[in-house]
Amino acid sequence: MTIPQNLEINFSEKQLEFISSTHEITAFVGSFGSGKTVTNLHKAIQNRLRVPFPKYQVMFYEPSHELLETAAYPTLFEILPLYGLEIDVNCTFIGKPKVLTIPGYGAIRFLSLTDASKIMASNCASIHIDEFDRIRESVMTAAFNQLFGRLRVADSDRQYFFNMCRVNLTGTPEGFKFAYKHFDPAVIGENHPRRKLIKADVWSNPFIDVEDFVAKNDHLPEELKRAYFHAEFVNLERGSVYKQFDRNKHVIDVIYNIEMHHKVYIGCDFNIQHMAAVIAIEDDQRRLIVIDEIVDAYDTEDLVKEIHRKVRNLSMATIYPDASGRNRHSSSSTSDIGILQNAGFYDVVYNNSGNPRVRDTINSCNIAFNENKIILSKKCKKLISALEQQTYDQKGEPDKSSGIDHIIDSFRYLTFGRLHNENIVKVGYRAWGL
């Protein structure tokens, strides 16, 4: 069959960025109405026509059979004529699940991704997954780990795959789930060599009546509006712990370097292999500025080395540690707090009777955010993400199942110790509340 040459198809700027991406793995995270499904289908067809060998299959996945029937198939029927394709004339669309076969080029297989075993076929030209953030996170993670074993290319065919995006994902941002963890620059870093994130709000699509769409959905809660209109990653779970924290309000772009004259304040949490600390200074408005973080240090000695690498003069630092470290020995015969004292910290401030109540420290953090008494440098990526993500569990306690609590705990000790607990008297290296 003959495919029309020099096709002219209109895309929005963000859609075209996705279509033309040369990153191996590209995620289009868009609002409702940003054209996610249609754009991914366009790319699936274009990749099929780009690699005219039936031995390489193109796979298109939805989270369920229902979405294949209600979203993928009707959209596919609309765009096929743009490529000179007509079902039962010069291509077929049969089977259960459906397979679009273009003679001389090969097939596009449509499947629901209900479990990771659905990532099938030995050789794939490209893989396309729609609404990928609505797929159960454990399934999506397992499937993602299997994708790359399906993207083999014979040396003789490599020219067809030059600068080709082979894993194409589209979806809405469903909180801090798979899309956020695997594509947001705050998590994977800026300018990842293999992955590209494209975010598109509803206003990016000139082909719909945006104002009418927004007006009809004005009843949505603010969090859903931020996710489904603005394509932002926001906490969609009920009971956000740090509800007063706002990235747009409390995070600044400034990267600070600690000078020798700076008085430094540090909070730290003791957890073997997951030692954590946050480092702060005060500005001329007496706001606490968290300027750096340490995550996943192996033990207390390792944590001290990391702190000393960032803060050269430890005698200028006041440290607010996990009080349980006075008795615990994470790495030697010396207690965790003893190791801090021996390292050269002059002020090691904690309550000898134990840590303050978790609820009190959370309230202290939220009050500080509400009163703009604490801000964070953008360098503190793990802490910023953790503050946005942590929710309460079914028992009404901060959820610790995701492993983000260590950096938050160090932040709680710092904030409570520095901004709330002012009625303490330091004796040597210890402090007793009055």
Buried (B, 14 or more C-beta within 10 A) or exposed (E): EEBEEEEEEEBBEBBBBBBEBEBBBBBBBBBBBBBBBBBBBBBBBBBBBBBBBEEBBBBBBBBBBEBBEEBBBEBBEEBBEBBBBEBEEBBBBEEEBBBBBBEEBBBBBBBBBBEBEBBEBEBBBBBBBBBBBBBBBEBBBBBBEBBBEBBEBEEEBEEBBEEBBBBBBBBBBBBBBBBBBBBBEBBBEEEBEEBBBBBBBBBBBEEBEBEEBBEEBEEBEEBBBBBBBBBBBBBBBEBBBBEBBEBEEBBBEEEBEBEEEBEBBBBBBBBEEBBBBBBBBBEEEEBBBBBBBBBBBBBBBBBBEBBBEBBEBBEBBBBBBBBBBBEBBBBEEBBBBBBBBEBEBEBBBBBEEEBBEBEBBBBBBBBBBEEEBBBBBEBBBBBBBBBBBBBBEEEEEBBEEEEBBBBBBBBBBBBBBBBBBEEBEEEEBBBEEE
